[in-house]
Amino acid sequence: MEIVAVKGQVRTDVGKKASKAVRNAGRVPCVIYGTEETLHFSIDPKEVKPLIYTPAFKLAEVEVDGTAHKCIVKDIQFHPVSDEIVHIDFLALTDGRKVKVEVPVGFQGVSPGMKLGGKLQQNLRRVKIKTTPEHLVDQLVLDVSHLELGQSVRVRDLQVSEGIEIMSPAGTPIATVEIPRALRSAASAASKEEGAEGDDE
């Protein structure tokens, strides 16, 4: 599990006016929940880029006032026009306390359908899980080596370690081996020919 180190500066003034002043100074107002007291602080936006602008699931180690907190990003607010980060909510991780997170799905194996020219089309990139920090994983892996042309794998097909509960709906398709247009056309032409031959008999 990759951990991104972030250094925060404590904020004593909170509220809209104070947050605006923080942003004008080129920093991002943030908060950490899940600690004894809610922590308000600011960060340099460059430090969180590897944490936010990535499809990977990473943890943050946020240092505020000399104390490090292992966290997950719970919510990010972006400016509607400039798309700059305007606020980040972090959630502190505590051993034994369950959290809900969304982790990416990876694939292993080559399916028979792909060998015939099919393309693996991913429908769902992240799956919501509920687990304790000690059981957190950075991705869930699906074996697709059994998929034929046109077949799908769903959330229910995921195999997870003990201590991890899947929260996403079980029937949601994660990936499908799509039949290429050329193969579909060939199959259609073949079935028409068979039909024509049947009419001649």
Z-matrix of the N, CA and C atoms (Angstrom, degrees):
N
C 1 1.468
C 2 1.532 1 109.17
N 3 1.325 2 115.55 1 121.08
C 4 1.471 3 118.97 2 -179.18
C 5 1.526 4 110.05 3 -79.03
N 6 1.327 5 115.57 4 137.76
C 7 1.465 6 121.23 5 179.75
C 8 1.528 7 109.00 6 -119.11
N 9 1.321 8 116.21 7 128.82
C 10 1.469 9 121.84 8 179.25
C 11 1.526 10 108.63 9 -101.61
N 12 1.329 11 115.91 10 123.01
C 13 1.474 12 120.57 11 -179.95
C 14 1.528 13 110.25 12 -83.87
N 15 1.323 14 115.44 13 130.91
C 16 1.470 15 122.09 14 -179.08
C 17 1.519 16 108.34 15 -130.87
N 18 1.334 17 115.93 16 134.43
C 19 1.467 18 119.44 17 179.18
C 20 1.526 19 109.14 18 -109.36
N 21 1.331 20 114.93 19 124.52
C 22 1.464 21 119.50 20 -177.91
C 23 1.512 22 112.80 21 -109.91
N 24 1.339 23 114.83 22 152.46
C 25 1.463 24 121.35 23 174.32
C 26 1.528 25 107.90 24 -106.99
N 27 1.323 26 115.69 25 128.86
C 28 1.469 27 120.47 26 -177.78
C 29 1.526 28 110.36 27 -60.98
N 30 1.345 29 115.00 28 139.76
C 31 1.463 30 121.56 29 175.03
C 32 1.521 31 108.46 30 -110.83
N 33 1.294 32 116.20 31 124.79
C 34 1.465 33 119.35 32 176.84
C 35 1.523 34 110.61 33 -94.41
N 36 1.344 35 115.06 34 -31.47
C 37 1.460 36 119.66 35 177.67
C 38 1.522 37 108.93 36 -93.85
N 39 1.328 38 116.51 37 127.26
C 40 1.461 39 120.31 38 176.39
C 41 1.529 40 108.84 39 -123.93
N 42 1.307 41 116.11 40 168.45
C 43 1.465 42 119.62 41 -175.87
C 44 1.518 43 109.67 42 115.78
N 45 1.335 44 115.96 43 170.87
C 46 1.471 45 121.38 44 -174.41
C 47 1.519 46 112.94 45 -60.96
N 48 1.322 47 115.92 46 -43.93
C 49 1.469 48 120.31 47 -177.01
C 50 1.526 49 110.66 48 -64.82
N 51 1.336 50 115.36 49 -44.44
C 52 1.467 51 120.42 50 -179.82
C 53 1.526 52 110.68 51 -66.20
N 54 1.344 53 117.18 52 -40.09
C 55 1.467 54 121.16 53 179.35
C 56 1.523 55 111.00 54 -64.23
N 57 1.326 56 115.71 55 -38.44
C 58 1.474 57 120.18 56 178.59
C 59 1.521 58 110.46 57 -63.55
N 60 1.322 59 116.37 58 -40.41
C 61 1.474 60 121.20 59 179.08
C 62 1.528 61 110.14 60 -63.66
N 63 1.338 62 116.59 61 -38.98
C 64 1.470 63 121.57 62 178.45
C 65 1.531 64 109.60 63 -62.47
N 66 1.344 65 115.86 64 -46.20
C 67 1.476 66 120.04 65 -179.24
C 68 1.526 67 111.28 66 -65.67
N 69 1.319 68 116.63 67 -37.52
C 70 1.471 69 120.51 68 178.15
C 71 1.522 70 111.47 69 -63.78
N 72 1.333 71 115.54 70 -25.71
C 73 1.471 72 120.70 71 178.67
C 74 1.531 73 111.22 72 -85.32
N 75 1.333 74 116.59 73 3.64
C 76 1.469 75 120.76 74 176.60
C 77 1.521 76 113.77 75 84.27
N 78 1.337 77 116.34 76 18.65
C 79 1.462 78 119.84 77 179.78
C 80 1.533 79 110.07 78 -118.89
N 81 1.337 80 115.43 79 168.63
C 82 1.470 81 120.66 80 -177.88
C 83 1.529 82 110.01 81 -113.27
N 84 1.347 83 117.84 82 125.30
C 85 1.467 84 119.42 83 175.14
C 86 1.527 85 110.43 84 -69.23
N 87 1.329 86 116.26 85 138.40
C 88 1.467 87 121.43 86 -178.17
C 89 1.516 88 110.19 87 -139.14
N 90 1.334 89 114.06 88 165.53
C 91 1.459 90 119.63 89 175.64
C 92 1.528 91 108.11 90 -144.14
N 93 1.327 92 115.91 91 145.30
C 94 1.475 93 120.91 92 172.78
C 95 1.520 94 107.72 93 -114.24
N 96 1.348 95 115.22 94 122.78
C 97 1.459 96 121.86 95 173.43
C 98 1.528 97 108.48 96 -99.98
N 99 1.330 98 115.63 97 164.29
C 100 1.466 99 119.81 98 175.25
C 101 1.513 100 113.54 99 92.41
N 102 1.327 101 117.14 100 -3.94
C 103 1.466 102 120.47 101 174.10
C 104 1.534 103 107.99 102 -94.89
N 105 1.333 104 117.12 103 176.30
C 106 1.478 105 119.78 104 -178.88
C 107 1.521 106 110.31 105 -57.20
N 108 1.333 107 115.07 106 -41.28
C 109 1.464 108 120.36 107 175.76
C 110 1.524 109 107.66 108 -126.43
N 111 1.322 110 116.35 109 143.64
C 112 1.464 111 120.28 110 177.26
C 113 1.527 112 108.28 111 -65.27
N 114 1.338 113 115.48 112 128.30
C 115 1.465 114 119.75 113 -177.01
C 116 1.524 115 111.10 114 -100.50
N 117 1.311 116 116.52 115 127.81
C 118 1.461 117 122.08 116 175.85
C 119 1.524 118 108.23 117 -106.44
N 120 1.308 119 116.20 118 130.74
C 121 1.469 120 120.10 119 -178.25
C 122 1.521 121 109.35 120 -157.27
N 123 1.328 122 116.55 121 176.73
C 124 1.464 123 120.82 122 176.87
C 125 1.524 124 108.80 123 -130.20
N 126 1.332 125 115.45 124 156.79
C 127 1.467 126 120.25 125 179.95
C 128 1.523 127 110.48 126 -136.02
N 129 1.319 128 114.35 127 163.14
C 130 1.456 129 121.60 128 171.79
C 131 1.525 130 106.65 129 -79.85
N 132 1.345 131 119.26 130 123.08
C 133 1.476 132 120.20 131 -176.32
C 134 1.529 133 114.17 132 -58.26
N 135 1.334 134 116.82 133 -25.84
C 136 1.481 135 119.89 134 179.45
C 137 1.532 136 111.03 135 -62.45
N 138 1.349 137 116.45 136 -32.55
C 139 1.463 138 120.32 137 -176.02
C 140 1.530 139 112.96 138 -68.69
N 141 1.339 140 116.98 139 -26.32
C 142 1.470 141 118.98 140 -176.93
C 143 1.531 142 113.36 141 -97.85
N 144 1.338 143 116.93 142 -2.12
C 145 1.469 144 119.38 143 -179.63
C 146 1.530 145 112.54 144 -54.99
N 147 1.360 146 119.15 145 -47.15
C 148 1.476 147 118.66 146 179.67
C 149 1.528 148 113.51 147 -67.58
N 150 1.325 149 116.51 148 -13.10
C 151 1.463 150 121.50 149 -179.37
C 152 1.530 151 111.07 150 -90.55
N 153 1.328 152 115.68 151 -32.25
C 154 1.468 153 120.93 152 -172.07
C 155 1.528 154 113.35 153 -103.40
N 156 1.330 155 116.36 154 -45.62
C 157 1.470 156 119.05 155 -176.14
C 158 1.526 157 110.46 156 -88.69
N 159 1.321 158 115.84 157 63.60
C 160 1.458 159 121.79 158 -178.25
C 161 1.528 160 108.88 159 -157.11
N 162 1.340 161 118.14 160 145.51
C 163 1.460 162 119.32 161 174.92
C 164 1.531 163 112.32 162 -78.30
N 165 1.353 164 116.27 163 -13.02
C 166 1.469 165 121.01 164 -176.95
C 167 1.531 166 110.84 165 -76.40
N 168 1.336 167 114.90 166 155.35
C 169 1.463 168 120.62 167 175.89
C 170 1.523 169 108.13 168 -96.10
N 171 1.322 170 116.43 169 121.87
C 172 1.465 171 121.26 170 -178.37
C 173 1.526 172 109.93 171 -130.80
N 174 1.322 173 114.87 172 157.34
C 175 1.460 174 121.15 173 173.86
C 176 1.525 175 109.07 174 -97.59
N 177 1.318 176 115.42 175 158.47
C 178 1.466 177 120.54 176 175.82
C 179 1.522 178 108.80 177 -115.75
N 180 1.325 179 115.27 178 137.87
C 181 1.465 180 119.17 179 170.70
C 182 1.525 181 105.84 180 -111.06
N 183 1.321 182 114.83 181 102.35
C 184 1.463 183 121.15 182 -173.79
C 185 1.525 184 109.65 183 -97.98
N 186 1.320 185 115.00 184 120.30
C 187 1.475 186 119.30 185 178.08
C 188 1.525 187 109.08 186 -100.07
N 189 1.326 188 115.20 187 120.39
C 190 1.463 189 121.27 188 178.57
C 191 1.521 190 108.28 189 -130.15
N 192 1.323 191 115.32 190 122.99
C 193 1.471 192 120.86 191 177.29
C 194 1.531 193 112.00 192 55.74
N 195 1.343 194 116.65 193 38.84
C 196 1.458 195 121.78 194 176.00
C 197 1.516 196 115.67 195 84.53
N 198 1.338 197 117.52 196 -3.61
C 199 1.468 198 121.22 197 179.37
C 200 1.522 199 110.03 198 -112.06
N 201 1.343 200 116.05 199 131.54
C 202 1.471 201 120.89 200 179.99
C 203 1.530 202 109.71 201 -94.08
N 204 1.332 203 115.31 202 137.20
C 205 1.470 204 121.77 203 178.86
C 206 1.525 205 108.29 204 -125.02
N 207 1.334 206 115.63 205 124.49
C 208 1.465 207 118.92 206 175.52
C 209 1.522 208 107.60 207 -82.79
N 210 1.327 209 115.71 208 124.66
C 211 1.472 210 120.04 209 -171.31
C 212 1.524 211 112.29 210 -136.86
N 213 1.336 212 113.67 211 167.97
C 214 1.456 213 121.42 212 165.18
C 215 1.520 214 107.54 213 -119.15
N 216 1.327 215 116.86 214 153.65
C 217 1.465 216 120.58 215 174.91
C 218 1.523 217 107.16 216 -78.12
N 219 1.328 218 116.66 217 122.12
C 220 1.475 219 120.83 218 -177.19
C 221 1.526 220 110.92 219 -97.22
N 222 1.326 221 117.09 220 -36.28
C 223 1.462 222 119.39 221 -178.22
C 224 1.524 223 109.80 222 -157.22
N 225 1.321 224 115.65 223 143.33
C 226 1.475 225 121.56 224 177.78
C 227 1.518 226 108.10 225 -130.22
N 228 1.318 227 116.12 226 133.60
C 229 1.469 228 120.42 227 174.67
C 230 1.522 229 108.60 228 -109.88
N 231 1.338 230 114.58 229 130.37
C 232 1.461 231 120.73 230 178.40
C 233 1.525 232 109.63 231 -110.69
N 234 1.344 233 115.75 232 150.47
C 235 1.464 234 120.93 233 175.49
C 236 1.529 235 108.13 234 -67.34
N 237 1.346 236 118.39 235 132.43
C 238 1.467 237 120.24 236 -175.87
C 239 1.532 238 114.64 237 -64.08
N 240 1.330 239 117.11 238 -23.13
C 241 1.470 240 119.79 239 -178.09
C 242 1.529 241 112.04 240 -103.19
N 243 1.333 242 116.33 241 -53.83
C 244 1.470 243 120.24 242 -175.23
C 245 1.527 244 113.12 243 -83.25
N 246 1.353 245 116.83 244 -16.54
C 247 1.468 246 122.80 245 -178.11
C 248 1.535 247 112.84 246 67.39
N 249 1.319 248 116.95 247 12.55
C 250 1.472 249 120.12 248 176.35
C 251 1.530 250 109.35 249 -74.38
N 252 1.344 251 115.20 250 153.02
C 253 1.472 252 119.82 251 178.55
C 254 1.529 253 107.96 252 -73.21
N 255 1.339 254 116.25 253 127.37
C 256 1.470 255 118.94 254 179.94
C 257 1.531 256 112.48 255 -109.79
N 258 1.350 257 117.10 256 -18.45
C 259 1.471 258 118.82 257 178.67
C 260 1.523 259 109.48 258 -165.84
N 261 1.336 260 115.88 259 144.15
C 262 1.467 261 120.34 260 176.57
C 263 1.529 262 109.45 261 -131.65
N 264 1.339 263 115.32 262 132.95
C 265 1.465 264 121.70 263 172.08
C 266 1.528 265 107.96 264 -102.85
N 267 1.321 266 116.96 265 126.10
C 268 1.461 267 122.37 266 173.76
C 269 1.528 268 108.66 267 -107.45
N 270 1.333 269 116.03 268 151.04
C 271 1.459 270 120.95 269 174.08
C 272 1.521 271 107.87 270 -119.55
N 273 1.328 272 116.43 271 122.17
C 274 1.460 273 120.99 272 179.82
C 275 1.530 274 110.03 273 -71.45
N 276 1.318 275 115.87 274 139.28
C 277 1.468 276 121.14 275 179.86
C 278 1.523 277 109.90 276 -93.98
N 279 1.323 278 115.30 277 133.68
C 280 1.459 279 121.33 278 177.61
C 281 1.516 280 108.03 279 -124.58
N 282 1.341 281 117.48 280 128.11
C 283 1.467 282 120.78 281 179.71
C 284 1.522 283 110.53 282 -52.87
N 285 1.339 284 115.22 283 132.29
C 286 1.454 285 120.15 284 177.81
C 287 1.515 286 114.55 285 89.05
N 288 1.345 287 117.34 286 -16.13
C 289 1.468 288 120.16 287 -179.98
C 290 1.527 289 109.29 288 -96.53
N 291 1.334 290 116.52 289 121.63
C 292 1.465 291 120.68 290 -175.63
C 293 1.531 292 112.24 291 -71.81
N 294 1.329 293 114.51 292 145.10
C 295 1.458 294 121.25 293 176.05
C 296 1.524 295 108.57 294 -131.49
N 297 1.322 296 115.86 295 155.40
C 298 1.463 297 121.38 296 174.38
C 299 1.516 298 108.52 297 -104.85
N 300 1.329 299 116.23 298 127.14
C 301 1.464 300 121.18 299 179.51
C 302 1.525 301 109.18 300 -138.53
N 303 1.331 302 115.35 301 160.74
C 304 1.464 303 120.49 302 174.23
C 305 1.520 304 107.94 303 -108.70
N 306 1.329 305 116.38 304 124.19
C 307 1.470 306 120.49 305 -179.01
C 308 1.526 307 109.32 306 -118.44
N 309 1.345 308 116.79 307 148.26
C 310 1.463 309 120.00 308 -179.88
C 311 1.529 310 112.86 309 -69.72
N 312 1.331 311 114.61 310 158.12
C 313 1.463 312 121.54 311 177.55
C 314 1.524 313 109.06 312 -106.77
N 315 1.344 314 116.27 313 130.75
C 316 1.460 315 121.67 314 175.76
C 317 1.525 316 109.65 315 -112.42
N 318 1.311 317 117.10 316 166.46
C 319 1.473 318 121.19 317 -177.90
C 320 1.516 319 110.99 318 -125.50
N 321 1.331 320 115.02 319 149.21
C 322 1.462 321 119.80 320 173.13
C 323 1.528 322 109.06 321 -134.74
N 324 1.332 323 114.83 322 149.48
C 325 1.460 324 120.00 323 179.29
C 326 1.516 325 112.23 324 91.98
N 327 1.332 326 115.46 325 161.79
C 328 1.462 327 122.57 326 175.98
C 329 1.525 328 106.92 327 -119.42
N 330 1.317 329 116.78 328 124.12
C 331 1.461 330 119.95 329 -175.15
C 332 1.525 331 111.67 330 -81.65
N 333 1.351 332 116.79 331 154.74
C 334 1.467 333 120.63 332 175.11
C 335 1.523 334 111.31 333 -57.09
N 336 1.344 335 116.07 334 -36.31
C 337 1.463 336 120.62 335 179.52
C 338 1.518 337 112.21 336 -63.14
N 339 1.357 338 116.58 337 -37.04
C 340 1.471 339 120.35 338 178.98
C 341 1.526 340 110.39 339 -70.10
N 342 1.336 341 116.04 340 -34.38
C 343 1.476 342 119.89 341 178.47
C 344 1.524 343 111.18 342 -65.83
N 345 1.347 344 115.94 343 -26.08
C 346 1.468 345 120.24 344 178.72
C 347 1.527 346 112.39 345 -87.12
N 348 1.336 347 115.56 346 3.54
C 349 1.466 348 119.13 347 177.70
C 350 1.508 349 114.65 348 108.90
N 351 1.362 350 117.00 349 -0.19
C 352 1.462 351 120.19 350 178.58
C 353 1.524 352 111.44 351 -72.43
N 354 1.324 353 115.25 352 157.36
C 355 1.470 354 120.13 353 -179.11
C 356 1.529 355 108.80 354 -116.73
N 357 1.335 356 115.64 355 132.53
C 358 1.467 357 120.19 356 178.98
C 359 1.531 358 108.81 357 -77.87
N 360 1.316 359 115.63 358 112.01
C 361 1.457 360 121.85 359 -179.24
C 362 1.520 361 109.27 360 -102.41
N 363 1.336 362 116.35 361 117.99
C 364 1.461 363 119.89 362 -178.43
C 365 1.524 364 110.11 363 -86.14
N 366 1.337 365 116.56 364 123.54
C 367 1.460 366 122.21 365 -179.18
C 368 1.527 367 112.16 366 -96.74
N 369 1.322 368 116.47 367 -30.45
C 370 1.467 369 121.79 368 -176.87
C 371 1.524 370 108.61 369 -130.11
N 372 1.324 371 116.63 370 120.40
C 373 1.470 372 119.99 371 -174.93
C 374 1.529 373 112.57 372 -93.49
N 375 1.331 374 116.93 373 -26.01
C 376 1.467 375 120.37 374 -178.12
C 377 1.530 376 110.50 375 -133.53
N 378 1.316 377 115.05 376 145.67
C 379 1.465 378 121.53 377 179.23
C 380 1.526 379 108.14 378 -123.02
N 381 1.328 380 115.48 379 137.15
C 382 1.469 381 119.71 380 179.92
C 383 1.520 382 109.67 381 -83.85
N 384 1.330 383 115.54 382 130.45
C 385 1.463 384 120.69 383 177.38
C 386 1.528 385 109.55 384 -127.37
N 387 1.329 386 114.94 385 161.47
C 388 1.468 387 121.51 386 176.21
C 389 1.518 388 106.65 387 -127.06
N 390 1.321 389 115.63 388 124.25
C 391 1.459 390 119.16 389 -177.19
C 392 1.527 391 110.48 390 -162.02
N 393 1.318 392 115.76 391 173.74
C 394 1.463 393 121.08 392 176.06
C 395 1.531 394 108.71 393 -92.00
N 396 1.331 395 118.47 394 157.55
C 397 1.470 396 121.30 395 -177.34
C 398 1.527 397 113.96 396 -52.84
N 399 1.343 398 117.27 397 -35.33
C 400 1.465 399 119.73 398 -177.43
C 401 1.535 400 112.50 399 -70.51
N 402 1.345 401 117.34 400 -17.78
C 403 1.466 402 120.92 401 179.55
C 404 1.531 403 112.67 402 -105.80
N 405 1.332 404 116.93 403 5.06
C 406 1.466 405 120.31 404 -178.25
C 407 1.526 406 111.21 405 -61.85
N 408 1.322 407 115.77 406 141.21
C 409 1.474 408 121.45 407 176.20
C 410 1.527 409 108.06 408 -126.28
N 411 1.352 410 115.86 409 155.10
C 412 1.467 411 117.97 410 -179.26
C 413 1.524 412 113.16 411 -89.36
N 414 1.359 413 116.91 412 -10.21
C 415 1.458 414 119.98 413 172.25
C 416 1.525 415 110.54 414 -164.33
N 417 1.330 416 115.47 415 160.68
C 418 1.459 417 122.21 416 173.14
C 419 1.526 418 106.85 417 -108.90
N 420 1.328 419 116.94 418 137.18
C 421 1.469 420 120.64 419 -175.42
C 422 1.524 421 110.55 420 -111.21
N 423 1.334 422 115.51 421 132.22
C 424 1.463 423 122.13 422 179.06
C 425 1.521 424 109.63 423 -112.06
N 426 1.326 425 116.55 424 133.65
C 427 1.459 426 121.33 425 175.48
C 428 1.535 427 108.22 426 -86.50
N 429 1.336 428 116.39 427 121.04
C 430 1.477 429 120.00 428 -178.28
C 431 1.530 430 111.58 429 -110.05
N 432 1.336 431 116.79 430 12.28
C 433 1.470 432 120.52 431 -173.05
C 434 1.537 433 113.97 432 -69.14
N 435 1.362 434 117.43 433 -7.25
C 436 1.469 435 120.04 434 -179.30
C 437 1.526 436 112.64 435 -103.92
N 438 1.333 437 117.49 436 -2.47
C 439 1.463 438 119.82 437 -172.44
C 440 1.525 439 113.59 438 -77.10
N 441 1.327 440 115.72 439 127.96
C 442 1.464 441 121.78 440 173.92
C 443 1.532 442 108.65 441 -92.71
N 444 1.332 443 116.72 442 173.83
C 445 1.463 444 121.31 443 177.70
C 446 1.531 445 110.36 444 -56.61
N 447 1.336 446 115.95 445 131.83
C 448 1.465 447 120.68 446 177.53
C 449 1.512 448 115.21 447 84.35
N 450 1.332 449 117.68 448 -7.26
C 451 1.472 450 120.10 449 -178.19
C 452 1.536 451 111.53 450 -87.35
N 453 1.338 452 115.34 451 154.84
C 454 1.468 453 121.75 452 -178.38
C 455 1.527 454 111.20 453 -124.19
N 456 1.332 455 114.61 454 158.06
C 457 1.470 456 120.30 455 168.01
C 458 1.523 457 106.87 456 -114.95
N 459 1.324 458 115.11 457 142.68
C 460 1.464 459 120.52 458 -175.95
C 461 1.524 460 111.00 459 -119.15
N 462 1.310 461 115.34 460 172.23
C 463 1.470 462 121.26 461 -178.95
C 464 1.527 463 110.21 462 -54.07
N 465 1.341 464 117.61 463 -38.11
C 466 1.470 465 120.93 464 -178.54
C 467 1.535 466 112.72 465 -63.21
N 468 1.334 467 117.95 466 -18.89
C 469 1.467 468 121.56 467 -178.80
C 470 1.532 469 113.01 468 -82.52
N 471 1.327 470 117.00 469 -7.71
C 472 1.473 471 120.48 470 -179.93
C 473 1.521 472 110.84 471 -70.27
N 474 1.308 473 116.09 472 134.68
C 475 1.468 474 121.84 473 174.37
C 476 1.531 475 107.41 474 -102.35
N 477 1.315 476 117.16 475 120.78
C 478 1.462 477 119.80 476 -178.03
C 479 1.518 478 110.64 477 -119.33
N 480 1.325 479 115.22 478 156.40
C 481 1.462 480 121.16 479 179.16
C 482 1.529 481 110.40 480 -71.19
N 483 1.313 482 114.19 481 163.44
C 484 1.470 483 120.09 482 177.11
C 485 1.526 484 109.01 483 -61.73
N 486 1.320 485 115.94 484 139.76
C 487 1.460 486 119.41 485 179.03
C 488 1.513 487 113.55 486 95.98
N 489 1.349 488 116.57 487 -4.18
C 490 1.464 489 120.68 488 178.73
C 491 1.523 490 109.07 489 -113.59
N 492 1.322 491 115.91 490 127.69
C 493 1.472 492 121.55 491 178.00
C 494 1.526 493 108.66 492 -113.56
N 495 1.333 494 116.38 493 128.15
C 496 1.469 495 120.54 494 179.45
C 497 1.519 496 109.10 495 -84.33
N 498 1.336 497 116.22 496 128.70
C 499 1.463 498 121.59 497 -177.36
C 500 1.528 499 112.83 498 -100.95
N 501 1.336 500 118.19 499 -21.02
C 502 1.466 501 120.67 500 -179.62
C 503 1.532 502 109.98 501 -68.17
N 504 1.353 503 118.42 502 150.59
C 505 1.466 504 121.34 503 179.99
C 506 1.526 505 112.13 504 -57.18
N 507 1.347 506 116.23 505 131.96
C 508 1.472 507 122.13 506 -173.31
C 509 1.518 508 114.12 507 -59.79
N 510 1.355 509 116.60 508 -32.79
C 511 1.469 510 119.71 509 -175.12
C 512 1.514 511 114.98 510 -85.22
N 513 1.340 512 117.78 511 -1.68
C 514 1.470 513 120.34 512 -177.75
C 515 1.529 514 111.08 513 -67.46
N 516 1.360 515 117.99 514 125.86
C 517 1.471 516 119.68 515 178.10
C 518 1.529 517 110.65 516 -68.90
N 519 1.325 518 116.08 517 135.99
C 520 1.465 519 120.72 518 177.18
C 521 1.524 520 109.96 519 -97.56
N 522 1.340 521 116.50 520 -42.69
C 523 1.467 522 119.87 521 179.94
C 524 1.529 523 109.78 522 -154.32
N 525 1.333 524 114.97 523 152.90
C 526 1.468 525 122.37 524 179.93
C 527 1.521 526 108.64 525 -134.72
N 528 1.334 527 116.03 526 140.01
C 529 1.464 528 119.45 527 172.43
C 530 1.524 529 106.69 528 -86.10
N 531 1.322 530 115.15 529 102.12
C 532 1.461 531 119.95 530 -176.30
C 533 1.524 532 111.23 531 -76.57
N 534 1.327 533 114.89 532 142.40
C 535 1.466 534 120.39 533 177.09
C 536 1.524 535 108.03 534 -83.68
N 537 1.349 536 117.82 535 121.01
C 538 1.466 537 120.02 536 -179.25
C 539 1.526 538 111.52 537 -60.80
N 540 1.326 539 116.00 538 151.22
C 541 1.464 540 121.37 539 -178.22
C 542 1.530 541 111.84 540 -56.75
N 543 1.337 542 115.60 541 -40.06
C 544 1.473 543 120.07 542 -178.79
C 545 1.528 544 110.80 543 -62.00
N 546 1.344 545 116.32 544 -42.72
C 547 1.469 546 120.33 545 179.14
C 548 1.525 547 111.03 546 -67.78
N 549 1.343 548 115.42 547 -38.89
C 550 1.456 549 120.69 548 -179.82
C 551 1.529 550 110.29 549 -64.44
N 552 1.343 551 115.57 550 -41.84
C 553 1.469 552 121.25 551 178.98
C 554 1.521 553 110.59 552 -64.25
N 555 1.344 554 115.82 553 -42.03
C 556 1.472 555 120.71 554 -179.54
C 557 1.526 556 110.35 555 -64.20
N 558 1.353 557 115.98 556 -41.79
C 559 1.463 558 120.52 557 179.62
C 560 1.516 559 110.52 558 -65.74
N 561 1.337 560 116.14 559 -39.66
C 562 1.456 561 121.10 560 179.57
C 563 1.528 562 110.65 561 -65.23
N 564 1.335 563 115.79 562 -43.25
C 565 1.469 564 121.00 563 179.53
C 566 1.532 565 110.28 564 -63.52
N 567 1.341 566 115.56 565 -40.73
C 568 1.465 567 120.42 566 -179.07
C 569 1.523 568 110.76 567 -64.82
N 570 1.343 569 116.66 568 -40.52
C 571 1.464 570 119.86 569 -178.76
C 572 1.528 571 110.63 570 -69.14
N 573 1.360 572 116.30 571 -33.67
C 574 1.462 573 119.90 572 177.54
C 575 1.524 574 110.70 573 -66.57
N 576 1.349 575 114.44 574 -41.11
C 577 1.470 576 119.42 575 179.02
C 578 1.524 577 110.62 576 -62.47
N 579 1.348 578 115.32 577 -42.56
C 580 1.472 579 119.88 578 179.30
C 581 1.524 580 110.25 579 -62.54
N 582 1.341 581 115.64 580 -38.86
C 583 1.465 582 120.45 581 179.03
C 584 1.510 583 111.46 582 -65.49
N 585 1.362 584 115.24 583 -40.12
C 586 1.464 585 120.41 584 -179.90
C 587 1.524 586 110.36 585 -66.13
N 588 1.333 587 115.53 586 -40.49
C 589 1.473 588 119.81 587 178.74
C 590 1.529 589 110.45 588 -63.45
N 591 1.337 590 114.68 589 -38.43
C 592 1.457 591 119.01 590 179.74
C 593 1.524 592 110.99 591 -63.98
N 594 1.381 593 116.13 592 -36.38
C 595 1.473 594 119.88 593 179.80
C 596 1.516 595 112.04 594 -67.04
N 597 1.374 596 114.97 595 -31.93
C 598 1.472 597 120.19 596 -177.71
C 599 1.523 598 111.80 597 -71.43
N 600 1.341 599 115.91 598 -27.37
C 601 1.473 600 119.41 599 -175.22
C 602 1.527 601 111.29 600 -68.12
